[in-house]
Structure formats: structure tokens, C-alpha cells
Amino acid sequence: MENYFPELRQNLEHLYLALYFCEVADYFTREGMTAKHELNLLYLSLRALSVPSLPEELVRYIYEFRMLAIAGEAPRIFECIRCGKTENLHHFYVGDAGIFQLNLLHPLFRQCIPITLLLTSFS
């Protein structure tokens, strides 16, 4: 390893976030496991923390989502979980951890969360 990230030691919040990233990576990997993708994500995320123009929250959210995706646990948010189409995605269903097209919602409509509601709650 050639980069020891000395700039992270200058900012306590960045240091704690970097330690959190390491804890998450430790949770999702095991000794003797080939963890190429997990380690690459960790490295890129630590580098991203060193970029002043990138918000810490954005780096954290991307790290968490990508780690879940690598582990096969991420919600499907880029295509309908019923038909696979990528247009007219309007509602998120927690039960299946994915997004639906509006016309495929009928039996689950009351249990779904509109995407616009999700987007405004994170901004």
C-alpha cells in the first residue's frame, strides 16, 4: 500500500468516517476471502473523502449502497422488479426491496412509497 491517506488525519470527521468504512468492509468480508471489489470500493471511498468538493454524506451513501450491491443485498432501483423495464418507475415496495412500474402496482399500491416522497425525505 502506497497511500496512507495523511489528509484524513487532519479532519476528525473524515477520520471517523474512514474508520466506519473499514468496519463495514470488515463486516462484509472474511479472512481468506477474495475481496477485490470490497477493497477497491474502500480505497476509492477513502480517496473520495480527501476531495474537498465532495460532500461527506454523498460519499457515505454511495459507499453503503455499493457495498450492499457487492454483497447482493441492495434494493433494485434502476428497473421494475416485476418486468425489468426502466421507464415509468414511480413507487418503491419495501417488501420486495425494489421499484415498480405504476401499472403493475394494483394489489400492492397501498403498501408502496412514491419515489417523489423518498427523494424529498433525503434532500
Disulfide bonds with the S-S distance in Angstrom:
none
